[in-house]
Amino acid sequence: MRKTRTPLRAALSAAVLAPVIALSFAALHSGPADAQTVIIAPSAPPPLRAEPPPPPRAGYAWDPGHWRWAHGGYVWAPGHWRPVRAGYRWVPGHWVAHGPNWRWVEGHWA
């Protein structure tokens, strides 16, 4: 005998699965090197900490500190240096409101 999914059962399943915060996926057309992690948090991140950048370092771009989502809460990730990519500028990662949640946009070279 096959169990059918009632609307109540579907709603309960959705409520249990809704708190899933981070999803890992690889696009079907991309290779393993192009795998991306999508991070969605249920609340806005705290204000950024005052973290003055260190003196310039030749051949490197400063990636400022940010709040990252880990184990059900925000954790501060301090800034660090990234090797420069000639002809590009570093765009730091940032949080963007996405409906009632917040989505992390990974830092990248543009």
MOPE-V871946 format. One record per pair of residues at least 12 apart in sequence whose ideal C-beta (glycine too) atoms are under 6 Angstrom apart, sorted by the first residue. I is the first residue (numbers start at 1). J is the second residue. D is the distance in whole Angstrom. If there is no record, write none. Layout:
i=I j=J d=D
i=I j=J d=D
//
This chain:
i=21 j=40 d=6
i=22 j=39 d=5
i=23 j=38 d=5
i=24 j=37 d=5
i=39 j=69 d=5
i=39 j=104 d=4
i=40 j=101 d=5
i=40 j=103 d=5
i=41 j=69 d=4
i=41 j=102 d=5
i=42 j=101 d=6
i=44 j=102 d=6
i=45 j=67 d=4
i=45 j=74 d=5
i=45 j=95 d=5
i=46 j=74 d=6
i=51 j=65 d=5
i=51 j=79 d=6
i=57 j=81 d=6
i=59 j=84 d=5
i=60 j=81 d=4
i=60 j=83 d=6
i=61 j=82 d=5
i=61 j=84 d=5
i=61 j=90 d=4
i=63 j=79 d=6
i=63 j=80 d=6
i=63 j=82 d=5
i=63 j=92 d=6
i=63 j=107 d=6
i=64 j=79 d=5
i=64 j=92 d=5
i=65 j=77 d=6
i=65 j=78 d=5
i=65 j=79 d=4
i=66 j=93 d=6
i=85 j=109 d=5
i=88 j=109 d=4
i=89 j=110 d=6
i=91 j=108 d=5
i=91 j=110 d=5
i=92 j=107 d=5
i=93 j=106 d=5
i=93 j=107 d=4
//
